[in-house]
Amino acid sequence: MEKDIYSSEDLQYAVYKQLERCAMNNNLSRYEMIQGVVISPEPFTVQNKMLTNTQKQNREMIKKRFADQLDRKYKETKIRRDSIILNEL
């Protein structure tokens, strides 16, 4: 049940919209804004190798672990951008 909460598209979208609103309120450029959110039920730790020994994000491990979700988010973003461009034409 707990994993269902974290994989909820509604939750991910709500978090994304809040972050987008914060970015806009702080006058970030579009390229500085995030394009999607993936929420993990598993905390990032040194033990699961999501953090380095110096407590920094281990980007390679994170990319490997979340590759499918990240690919899906990038595709969704491209579709959203393409539809925005088409709507503006």
PASE-335187 format. One record per atom (N, C-alpha, C, O): x, y negated, z; residue number from 1; atom name. Coordinates in Angstrom, 3 decimals, always signed. Layout:
<rs>
+----------+----------+----------+-----+-------+
|       px |       py |       pz | num | atome |
+----------+----------+----------+-----+-------+
|        X |        Y |        Z | NUM |    CA |
...
+----------+----------+----------+-----+-------+
</rs>
This chain:
<rs>
+----------+----------+----------+-----+-------+
|       px |       py |       pz | num | atome |
+----------+----------+----------+-----+-------+
|   +0.820 |   +1.201 |   +0.000 |   1 |     N |
|   +0.000 |   +0.000 |   +0.000 |   1 |    CA |
|   +0.866 |   -1.268 |   +0.000 |   1 |     C |
|   +0.563 |   -2.231 |   -0.705 |   1 |     O |
|   +1.942 |   -1.261 |   +0.794 |   2 |     N |
|   +2.790 |   -2.429 |   +0.890 |   2 |    CA |
|   +3.382 |   -2.817 |   -0.465 |   2 |     C |
|   +3.443 |   -4.002 |   -0.793 |   2 |     O |
|   +3.812 |   -1.849 |   -1.244 |   3 |     N |
|   +4.395 |   -2.145 |   -2.560 |   3 |    CA |
|   +3.356 |   -2.767 |   -3.487 |   3 |     C |
|   +3.708 |   -3.574 |   -4.348 |   3 |     O |
|   +2.091 |   -2.410 |   -3.332 |   4 |     N |
|   +1.046 |   -3.003 |   -4.166 |   4 |    CA |
|   +0.985 |   -4.513 |   -3.976 |   4 |     C |
|   +0.765 |   -5.251 |   -4.937 |   4 |     O |
|   +1.174 |   -4.969 |   -2.762 |   5 |     N |
|   +1.146 |   -6.403 |   -2.488 |   5 |    CA |
|   +2.277 |   -7.096 |   -3.245 |   5 |     C |
|   +2.055 |   -8.129 |   -3.878 |   5 |     O |
|   +3.465 |   -6.547 |   -3.187 |   6 |     N |
|   +4.623 |   -7.161 |   -3.817 |   6 |    CA |
|   +4.562 |   -7.113 |   -5.336 |   6 |     C |
|   +5.119 |   -7.986 |   -6.001 |   6 |     O |
|   +3.903 |   -6.118 |   -5.890 |   7 |     N |
|   +3.823 |   -6.016 |   -7.345 |   7 |    CA |
|   +2.592 |   -6.722 |   -7.912 |   7 |     C |
|   +2.367 |   -6.714 |   -9.122 |   7 |     O |
|   +1.813 |   -7.321 |   -7.049 |   8 |     N |
|   +0.598 |   -8.020 |   -7.471 |   8 |    CA |
|   +0.931 |   -9.180 |   -8.413 |   8 |     C |
|   +1.694 |  -10.082 |   -8.065 |   8 |     O |
|   +0.354 |   -9.140 |   -9.591 |   9 |     N |
|   +0.553 |  -10.226 |  -10.561 |   9 |    CA |
|   -0.006 |  -11.534 |  -10.008 |   9 |     C |
|   +0.546 |  -12.605 |  -10.259 |   9 |     O |
|   -1.103 |  -11.446 |   -9.256 |  10 |     N |
|   -1.693 |  -12.658 |   -8.673 |  10 |    CA |
|   -0.736 |  -13.323 |   -7.693 |  10 |     C |
|   -0.575 |  -14.543 |   -7.705 |  10 |     O |
|   -0.099 |  -12.512 |   -6.841 |  11 |     N |
|   +0.861 |  -13.054 |   -5.882 |  11 |    CA |
|   +2.057 |  -13.653 |   -6.603 |  11 |     C |
|   +2.488 |  -14.759 |   -6.275 |  11 |     O |
|   +2.590 |  -12.945 |   -7.568 |  12 |     N |
|   +3.744 |  -13.448 |   -8.313 |  12 |    CA |
|   +3.403 |  -14.752 |   -9.027 |  12 |     C |
|   +4.214 |  -15.677 |   -9.063 |  12 |     O |
|   +2.213 |  -14.823 |   -9.589 |  13 |     N |
|   +1.800 |  -16.031 |  -10.295 |  13 |    CA |
|   +1.614 |  -17.189 |   -9.312 |  13 |     C |
|   +1.984 |  -18.323 |   -9.615 |  13 |     O |
|   +1.043 |  -16.909 |   -8.141 |  14 |     N |
|   +0.831 |  -17.956 |   -7.134 |  14 |    CA |
|   +2.170 |  -18.521 |   -6.660 |  14 |     C |
|   +2.316 |  -19.735 |   -6.516 |  14 |     O |
|   +3.144 |  -17.645 |   -6.418 |  15 |     N |
|   +4.476 |  -18.097 |   -6.003 |  15 |    CA |
|   +5.113 |  -18.910 |   -7.132 |  15 |     C |
|   +5.693 |  -19.968 |   -6.889 |  15 |     O |
|   +5.004 |  -18.416 |   -8.357 |  16 |     N |
|   +5.544 |  -19.129 |   -9.513 |  16 |    CA |
|   +4.947 |  -20.535 |   -9.623 |  16 |     C |
|   +5.678 |  -21.504 |   -9.832 |  16 |     O |
|   +3.638 |  -20.649 |   -9.487 |  17 |     N |
|   +2.972 |  -21.949 |   -9.618 |  17 |    CA |
|   +3.413 |  -22.911 |   -8.515 |  17 |     C |
|   +3.572 |  -24.106 |   -8.764 |  17 |     O |
|   +3.613 |  -22.398 |   -7.296 |  18 |     N |
|   +4.099 |  -23.252 |   -6.204 |  18 |    CA |
|   +5.508 |  -23.755 |   -6.494 |  18 |     C |
|   +5.807 |  -24.931 |   -6.289 |  18 |     O |
|   +6.372 |  -22.861 |   -6.971 |  19 |     N |
|   +7.737 |  -23.257 |   -7.307 |  19 |    CA |
|   +7.749 |  -24.243 |   -8.471 |  19 |     C |
|   +8.536 |  -25.189 |   -8.484 |  19 |     O |
|   +6.879 |  -24.015 |   -9.438 |  20 |     N |
|   +6.773 |  -24.932 |  -10.572 |  20 |    CA |
|   +6.318 |  -26.314 |  -10.100 |  20 |     C |
|   +6.846 |  -27.333 |  -10.545 |  20 |     O |
|   +5.348 |  -26.343 |   -9.210 |  21 |     N |
|   +4.852 |  -27.614 |   -8.672 |  21 |    CA |
|   +5.975 |  -28.352 |   -7.920 |  21 |     C |
|   +6.127 |  -29.564 |   -8.069 |  21 |     O |
|   +6.752 |  -27.626 |   -7.120 |  22 |     N |
|   +7.886 |  -28.231 |   -6.402 |  22 |    CA |
|   +8.900 |  -28.806 |   -7.386 |  22 |     C |
|   +9.417 |  -29.906 |   -7.190 |  22 |     O |
|   +9.171 |  -28.058 |   -8.432 |  23 |     N |
|  +10.131 |  -28.515 |   -9.440 |  23 |    CA |
|   +9.630 |  -29.787 |  -10.119 |  23 |     C |
|  +10.401 |  -30.722 |  -10.336 |  23 |     O |
|   +8.369 |  -29.823 |  -10.446 |  24 |     N |
|   +7.806 |  -31.000 |  -11.108 |  24 |    CA |
|   +7.793 |  -32.202 |  -10.158 |  24 |     C |
|   +8.083 |  -33.326 |  -10.569 |  24 |     O |
|   +7.456 |  -31.958 |   -8.891 |  25 |     N |
|   +7.438 |  -33.044 |   -7.901 |  25 |    CA |
|   +8.829 |  -33.622 |   -7.674 |  25 |     C |
|   +8.968 |  -34.770 |   -7.252 |  25 |     O |
|   +9.856 |  -32.828 |   -7.954 |  26 |     N |
|  +11.231 |  -33.281 |   -7.778 |  26 |    CA |
|  +11.884 |  -33.671 |   -9.103 |  26 |     C |
|  +13.104 |  -33.802 |   -9.200 |  26 |     O |
|  +11.039 |  -33.854 |  -10.121 |  27 |     N |
|  +11.476 |  -34.353 |  -11.431 |  27 |    CA |
|  +12.556 |  -33.496 |  -12.090 |  27 |     C |
|  +13.463 |  -34.024 |  -12.733 |  27 |     O |
|  +12.460 |  -32.180 |  -11.932 |  28 |     N |
|  +13.394 |  -31.304 |  -12.626 |  28 |    CA |
|  +13.027 |  -31.249 |  -14.103 |  28 |     C |
|  +11.855 |  -31.338 |  -14.469 |  28 |     O |
|  +14.031 |  -31.101 |  -14.932 |  29 |     N |
|  +13.796 |  -30.921 |  -16.361 |  29 |    CA |
|  +13.243 |  -29.525 |  -16.592 |  29 |     C |
|  +13.409 |  -28.642 |  -15.751 |  29 |     O |
|  +12.600 |  -29.326 |  -17.706 |  30 |     N |
|  +11.988 |  -28.024 |  -18.004 |  30 |    CA |
|  +13.020 |  -26.894 |  -17.985 |  30 |     C |
|  +12.727 |  -25.792 |  -17.523 |  30 |     O |
|  +14.216 |  -27.165 |  -18.484 |  31 |     N |
|  +15.241 |  -26.115 |  -18.516 |  31 |    CA |
|  +15.768 |  -25.772 |  -17.124 |  31 |     C |
|  +16.413 |  -24.737 |  -16.955 |  31 |     O |
|  +15.508 |  -26.622 |  -16.117 |  32 |     N |
|  +15.945 |  -26.351 |  -14.748 |  32 |    CA |
|  +14.918 |  -25.541 |  -13.958 |  32 |     C |
|  +15.207 |  -25.076 |  -12.855 |  32 |     O |
|  +13.740 |  -25.374 |  -14.512 |  33 |     N |
|  +12.659 |  -24.688 |  -13.809 |  33 |    CA |
|  +12.716 |  -23.180 |  -14.034 |  33 |     C |
|  +13.168 |  -22.712 |  -15.079 |  33 |     O |
|  +12.257 |  -22.437 |  -13.047 |  34 |     N |
|  +12.211 |  -20.989 |  -13.203 |  34 |    CA |
|  +11.129 |  -20.625 |  -14.213 |  34 |     C |
|  +10.195 |  -21.393 |  -14.446 |  34 |     O |
|  +11.265 |  -19.471 |  -14.794 |  35 |     N |
|  +10.321 |  -19.039 |  -15.825 |  35 |    CA |
|   +9.432 |  -17.888 |  -15.376 |  35 |     C |
|   +8.493 |  -17.518 |  -16.081 |  35 |     O |
|   +9.713 |  -17.331 |  -14.230 |  36 |     N |
|   +8.906 |  -16.226 |  -13.735 |  36 |    CA |
|   +9.408 |  -15.793 |  -12.371 |  36 |     C |
|  +10.479 |  -16.209 |  -11.929 |  36 |     O |
|   +8.626 |  -14.956 |  -11.709 |  37 |     N |
|   +8.954 |  -14.499 |  -10.359 |  37 |    CA |
|   +8.811 |  -12.990 |  -10.289 |  37 |     C |
|   +7.833 |  -12.425 |  -10.779 |  37 |     O |
|   +9.782 |  -12.347 |   -9.684 |  38 |     N |
|   +9.699 |  -10.928 |   -9.345 |  38 |    CA |
|   +9.890 |  -10.852 |   -7.841 |  38 |     C |
|  +10.897 |  -11.333 |   -7.321 |  38 |     O |
|   +8.946 |  -10.259 |   -7.141 |  39 |     N |
|   +9.017 |  -10.160 |   -5.687 |  39 |    CA |
|   +9.342 |   -8.719 |   -5.309 |  39 |     C |
|   +8.686 |   -7.780 |   -5.759 |  39 |     O |
|  +10.362 |   -8.564 |   -4.480 |  40 |     N |
|  +10.809 |   -7.239 |   -4.074 |  40 |    CA |
|  +10.390 |   -6.946 |   -2.639 |  40 |     C |
|  +10.546 |   -7.797 |   -1.763 |  40 |     O |
|   +9.862 |   -5.757 |   -2.389 |  41 |     N |
|   +9.537 |   -5.389 |   -1.006 |  41 |    CA |
|  +10.789 |   -5.042 |   -0.204 |  41 |     C |
|  +10.751 |   -4.974 |   +1.025 |  41 |     O |
|  +11.888 |   -4.824 |   -0.907 |  42 |     N |
|  +13.136 |   -4.424 |   -0.270 |  42 |    CA |
|  +14.019 |   -5.652 |   -0.054 |  42 |     C |
|  +14.335 |   -6.353 |   -1.015 |  42 |     O |
|  +14.424 |   -5.925 |   +1.192 |  43 |     N |
|  +15.313 |   -7.067 |   +1.412 |  43 |    CA |
|  +16.674 |   -6.834 |   +0.765 |  43 |     C |
|  +17.107 |   -5.691 |   +0.612 |  43 |     O |
|  +17.338 |   -7.905 |   +0.392 |  44 |     N |
|  +18.682 |   -7.792 |   -0.162 |  44 |    CA |
|  +19.656 |   -7.675 |   +1.001 |  44 |     C |
|  +19.709 |   -8.543 |   +1.872 |  44 |     O |
|  +20.428 |   -6.589 |   +1.005 |  45 |     N |
|  +21.391 |   -6.344 |   +2.072 |  45 |    CA |
|  +22.715 |   -5.882 |   +1.474 |  45 |     C |
|  +22.792 |   -5.547 |   +0.292 |  45 |     O |
|  +23.744 |   -5.867 |   +2.297 |  46 |     N |
|  +25.039 |   -5.325 |   +1.880 |  46 |    CA |
|  +24.903 |   -3.818 |   +1.679 |  46 |     C |
|  +25.512 |   -3.253 |   +0.771 |  46 |     O |
|  +24.101 |   -3.164 |   +2.531 |  47 |     N |
|  +23.942 |   -1.713 |   +2.457 |  47 |    CA |
|  +23.336 |   -1.259 |   +1.130 |  47 |     C |
|  +23.753 |   -0.238 |   +0.583 |  47 |     O |
|  +22.369 |   -1.993 |   +0.610 |  48 |     N |
|  +21.787 |   -1.596 |   -0.673 |  48 |    CA |
|  +22.480 |   -2.266 |   -1.861 |  48 |     C |
|  +22.031 |   -2.168 |   -3.003 |  48 |     O |
|  +23.581 |   -2.944 |   -1.557 |  49 |     N |
|  +24.460 |   -3.560 |   -2.555 |  49 |    CA |
|  +23.837 |   -4.739 |   -3.314 |  49 |     C |
|  +24.349 |   -5.149 |   -4.356 |  49 |     O |
|  +22.743 |   -5.276 |   -2.795 |  50 |     N |
|  +22.158 |   -6.469 |   -3.410 |  50 |    CA |
|  +22.897 |   -7.723 |   -2.948 |  50 |     C |
|  +22.801 |   -8.778 |   -3.575 |  50 |     O |
|  +23.643 |   -7.593 |   -1.834 |  51 |     N |
|  +24.510 |   -8.665 |   -1.359 |  51 |    CA |
|  +25.940 |   -8.153 |   -1.303 |  51 |     C |
|  +26.191 |   -6.971 |   -1.070 |  51 |     O |
|  +26.867 |   -9.074 |   -1.521 |  52 |     N |
|  +28.277 |   -8.710 |   -1.386 |  52 |    CA |
|  +28.648 |   -8.734 |   +0.096 |  52 |     C |
|  +27.829 |   -9.105 |   +0.938 |  52 |     O |
|  +29.864 |   -8.343 |   +0.409 |  53 |     N |
|  +30.333 |   -8.372 |   +1.796 |  53 |    CA |
|  +30.364 |   -9.788 |   +2.364 |  53 |     C |
|  +30.341 |   -9.973 |   +3.580 |  53 |     O |
|  +30.416 |  -10.780 |   +1.486 |  54 |     N |
|  +30.406 |  -12.178 |   +1.926 |  54 |    CA |
|  +28.999 |  -12.769 |   +1.896 |  54 |     C |
|  +28.830 |  -13.987 |   +1.960 |  54 |     O |
|  +27.985 |  -11.898 |   +1.798 |  55 |     N |
|  +26.570 |  -12.283 |   +1.851 |  55 |    CA |
|  +26.109 |  -13.104 |   +0.649 |  55 |     C |
|  +25.146 |  -13.864 |   +0.747 |  55 |     O |
|  +26.786 |  -12.953 |   -0.470 |  56 |     N |
|  +26.354 |  -13.606 |   -1.710 |  56 |    CA |
|  +25.558 |  -12.607 |   -2.534 |  56 |     C |
|  +25.743 |  -11.397 |   -2.408 |  56 |     O |
|  +24.671 |  -13.123 |   -3.380 |  57 |     N |
|  +23.906 |  -12.233 |   -4.253 |  57 |    CA |
|  +24.839 |  -11.484 |   -5.185 |  57 |     C |
|  +25.739 |  -12.071 |   -5.785 |  57 |     O |
|  +24.619 |  -10.191 |   -5.300 |  58 |     N |
|  +25.375 |   -9.360 |   -6.233 |  58 |    CA |
|  +24.564 |   -9.329 |   -7.532 |  58 |     C |
|  +23.732 |   -8.445 |   -7.737 |  58 |     O |
|  +24.811 |  -10.280 |   -8.379 |  59 |     N |
|  +23.984 |  -10.473 |   -9.581 |  59 |    CA |
|  +23.946 |   -9.245 |  -10.485 |  59 |     C |
|  +22.904 |   -8.933 |  -11.061 |  59 |     O |
|  +25.061 |   -8.553 |  -10.613 |  60 |     N |
|  +25.083 |   -7.354 |  -11.467 |  60 |    CA |
|  +24.138 |   -6.274 |  -10.935 |  60 |     C |
|  +23.377 |   -5.681 |  -11.699 |  60 |     O |
|  +24.187 |   -6.025 |   -9.644 |  61 |     N |
|  +23.309 |   -5.011 |   -9.049 |  61 |    CA |
|  +21.840 |   -5.444 |   -9.132 |  61 |     C |
|  +20.958 |   -4.625 |   -9.390 |  61 |     O |
|  +21.594 |   -6.715 |   -8.914 |  62 |     N |
|  +20.226 |   -7.237 |   -8.991 |  62 |    CA |
|  +19.699 |   -7.084 |  -10.419 |  62 |     C |
|  +18.557 |   -6.672 |  -10.621 |  62 |     O |
|  +20.526 |   -7.415 |  -11.403 |  63 |     N |
|  +20.115 |   -7.260 |  -12.806 |  63 |    CA |
|  +19.793 |   -5.805 |  -13.128 |  63 |     C |
|  +18.797 |   -5.512 |  -13.789 |  63 |     O |
|  +20.652 |   -4.890 |  -12.651 |  64 |     N |
|  +20.406 |   -3.469 |  -12.904 |  64 |    CA |
|  +19.126 |   -2.998 |  -12.218 |  64 |     C |
|  +18.296 |   -2.326 |  -12.831 |  64 |     O |
|  +18.973 |   -3.351 |  -10.958 |  65 |     N |
|  +17.831 |   -2.880 |  -10.159 |  65 |    CA |
|  +16.497 |   -3.387 |  -10.699 |  65 |     C |
|  +15.500 |   -2.665 |  -10.677 |  65 |     O |
|  +16.480 |   -4.628 |  -11.182 |  66 |     N |
|  +15.229 |   -5.257 |  -11.619 |  66 |    CA |
|  +15.162 |   -5.465 |  -13.132 |  66 |     C |
|  +14.394 |   -6.300 |  -13.609 |  66 |     O |
|  +15.953 |   -4.719 |  -13.880 |  67 |     N |
|  +16.038 |   -4.907 |  -15.335 |  67 |    CA |
|  +14.673 |   -4.841 |  -16.010 |  67 |     C |
|  +14.347 |   -5.705 |  -16.823 |  67 |     O |
|  +13.873 |   -3.833 |  -15.687 |  68 |     N |
|  +12.562 |   -3.694 |  -16.339 |  68 |    CA |
|  +11.655 |   -4.878 |  -16.038 |  68 |     C |
|  +11.019 |   -5.427 |  -16.937 |  68 |     O |
|  +11.598 |   -5.274 |  -14.754 |  69 |     N |
|  +10.738 |   -6.403 |  -14.387 |  69 |    CA |
|  +11.225 |   -7.706 |  -15.011 |  69 |     C |
|  +10.424 |   -8.524 |  -15.463 |  69 |     O |
|  +12.548 |   -7.894 |  -15.033 |  70 |     N |
|  +13.090 |   -9.117 |  -15.629 |  70 |    CA |
|  +12.827 |   -9.167 |  -17.131 |  70 |     C |
|  +12.473 |  -10.219 |  -17.663 |  70 |     O |
|  +12.997 |   -8.040 |  -17.816 |  71 |     N |
|  +12.699 |   -7.988 |  -19.255 |  71 |    CA |
|  +11.239 |   -8.330 |  -19.513 |  71 |     C |
|  +10.925 |   -9.083 |  -20.435 |  71 |     O |
|  +10.357 |   -7.779 |  -18.704 |  72 |     N |
|   +8.925 |   -8.048 |  -18.858 |  72 |    CA |
|   +8.630 |   -9.538 |  -18.633 |  72 |     C |
|   +7.837 |  -10.131 |  -19.364 |  72 |     O |
|   +9.264 |  -10.134 |  -17.629 |  73 |     N |
|   +9.051 |  -11.566 |  -17.356 |  73 |    CA |
|   +9.555 |  -12.434 |  -18.509 |  73 |     C |
|   +8.898 |  -13.404 |  -18.888 |  73 |     O |
|  +10.715 |  -12.091 |  -19.068 |  74 |     N |
|  +11.236 |  -12.854 |  -20.202 |  74 |    CA |
|  +10.293 |  -12.758 |  -21.402 |  74 |     C |
|  +10.071 |  -13.751 |  -22.095 |  74 |     O |
|   +9.744 |  -11.579 |  -21.647 |  75 |     N |
|   +8.801 |  -11.416 |  -22.754 |  75 |    CA |
|   +7.534 |  -12.224 |  -22.513 |  75 |     C |
|   +7.019 |  -12.862 |  -23.431 |  75 |     O |
|   +7.024 |  -12.201 |  -21.264 |  76 |     N |
|   +5.836 |  -12.990 |  -20.926 |  76 |    CA |
|   +6.105 |  -14.474 |  -21.126 |  76 |     C |
|   +5.249 |  -15.203 |  -21.629 |  76 |     O |
|   +7.286 |  -14.918 |  -20.736 |  77 |     N |
|   +7.649 |  -16.328 |  -20.890 |  77 |    CA |
|   +7.696 |  -16.707 |  -22.362 |  77 |     C |
|   +7.211 |  -17.771 |  -22.748 |  77 |     O |
|   +8.277 |  -15.845 |  -23.182 |  78 |     N |
|   +8.346 |  -16.125 |  -24.619 |  78 |    CA |
|   +6.948 |  -16.203 |  -25.208 |  78 |     C |
|   +6.663 |  -17.094 |  -26.009 |  78 |     O |
|   +6.081 |  -15.290 |  -24.826 |  79 |     N |
|   +4.705 |  -15.316 |  -25.320 |  79 |    CA |
|   +4.017 |  -16.607 |  -24.887 |  79 |     C |
|   +3.321 |  -17.242 |  -25.679 |  79 |     O |
|   +4.216 |  -16.993 |  -23.619 |  80 |     N |
|   +3.599 |  -18.214 |  -23.102 |  80 |    CA |
|   +4.128 |  -19.429 |  -23.856 |  80 |     C |
|   +3.351 |  -20.309 |  -24.227 |  80 |     O |
|   +5.448 |  -19.491 |  -24.090 |  81 |     N |
|   +6.022 |  -20.620 |  -24.828 |  81 |    CA |
|   +5.502 |  -20.652 |  -26.259 |  81 |     C |
|   +5.149 |  -21.718 |  -26.762 |  81 |     O |
|   +5.450 |  -19.502 |  -26.920 |  82 |     N |
|   +4.953 |  -19.447 |  -28.287 |  82 |    CA |
|   +3.504 |  -19.916 |  -28.367 |  82 |     C |
|   +3.133 |  -20.626 |  -29.302 |  82 |     O |
|   +2.684 |  -19.525 |  -27.395 |  83 |     N |
|   +1.281 |  -19.940 |  -27.430 |  83 |    CA |
|   +1.149 |  -21.425 |  -27.166 |  83 |     C |
|   +0.253 |  -22.065 |  -27.715 |  83 |     O |
|   +2.015 |  -21.992 |  -26.340 |  84 |     N |
|   +1.992 |  -23.434 |  -26.091 |  84 |    CA |
|   +2.351 |  -24.171 |  -27.370 |  84 |     C |
|   +1.698 |  -25.153 |  -27.726 |  84 |     O |
|   +3.376 |  -23.709 |  -28.059 |  85 |     N |
|   +3.796 |  -24.343 |  -29.315 |  85 |    CA |
|   +2.666 |  -24.267 |  -30.336 |  85 |     C |
|   +2.375 |  -25.256 |  -31.009 |  85 |     O |
|   +2.023 |  -23.102 |  -30.460 |  86 |     N |
|   +0.922 |  -22.949 |  -31.416 |  86 |    CA |
|   -0.243 |  -23.864 |  -31.050 |  86 |     C |
|   -0.872 |  -24.449 |  -31.932 |  86 |     O |
|   -0.535 |  -23.990 |  -29.758 |  87 |     N |
|   -1.636 |  -24.843 |  -29.334 |  87 |    CA |
|   -1.355 |  -26.315 |  -29.616 |  87 |     C |
|   -2.281 |  -27.099 |  -29.823 |  87 |     O |
|   -0.084 |  -26.686 |  -29.625 |  88 |     N |
|   +0.259 |  -28.082 |  -29.881 |  88 |    CA |
|   +0.205 |  -28.423 |  -31.358 |  88 |     C |
|   +0.119 |  -29.599 |  -31.712 |  88 |     O |
|   +0.252 |  -27.425 |  -32.227 |  89 |     N |
|   +0.255 |  -27.694 |  -33.665 |  89 |    CA |
|   -1.064 |  -28.141 |  -34.171 |  89 |     C |
|   -1.211 |  -28.404 |  -35.364 |  89 |     O |
+----------+----------+----------+-----+-------+
</rs>
